[in-house]
Amino acid sequence: MISITGEVELRLNGKVKYKGPNLVTTLGKNLAASVFKDTVDTVRVTYGAVGDGLTTPTAADTALDNEIAQAWVRQAVVPTSTANNTKFTVQWAVTTTETIREGGLFTLAVAGTMVARFLTPEFEVNNGDVLDLTWTLNFGGDET
């Protein structure tokens, strides 16, 4: 059986603010499985978002508690042929003052599938800040 786990690193103005686990949702796992069964490949991870919600992530999540900003995925890469993971990077040029507590990875900006979600210790961003997120989805499991 293949498992999918996630990690996320959040940087504010180049300094790490949070690095930790990122829950891969049931819909995210189903999306990964569909790559093997579907003949038409039309769904991709394209957006990352942050919010100020406090609810603990669950596998059944479909949206952030309270999304406040989103951005296109700037890069989606498989680092090496033996890495068994995929990395997604998103960057925001902040234009307002906001409190960040959560983040998520989605297939679309509106009505997209939430692939992964995390909570972070609360911190504030201000006009002129740059917020970078890197999500890593790790694929592993029993190779027998």
Residue, then its C-alpha position, 0 to 999 in steps of 0.5 A: m500500500i502506498s501512503i502519502t504524507g506531507e510537510v510544509e515550510l513557511r518563510l516570512n521575508g526569508k526566515v523560517k516561521y514554521k516547518g512541520p507536518n502537513l495533513v494530506t486530505t482524503l480528497g488529496k489522496n483520491l486525486a493522487a490515486s486518480v492519476f493511475k486510473d484516469t485516461v484524461d489528465t485534467v486536474r493539477v495542483t495550482y493554488g496555495a492559500v493561507g487563512d486565519g482559522l483555528t480548527t485542527p486539520t482533518a482528512a475530511d477537510t475541503a476548505l480553509d476555515n477562513e481564507i484570506a489570500q491565495a496565489w498560483v503555485r510557482q513551481a511543482v517539481v519532483p526533485t530527483s528520480t529517486a526522491n518519491n516526493t513532489k514539491f509545490t512552492v507559492q509566494w505572496a507579496v503581502t499588501t495588507t496586515e493579516t494574521i496567519r494561522e493556516g494554509g492549504l494546497f488546492t487544485l483550483a482557486v474557486a471550488g477546487t479540491m483541497v489536497a493538503r492543510f496545516l495549522t501554524p503558530e499565529f503570526e502577523v504579516n504586513n504590507g511589503d512582506v514576502l511570504d513563501l510556502t513550500w509543500t512537500l508530498n511524500f509517497g512511500g509505503d510497502e514495496t512488496 
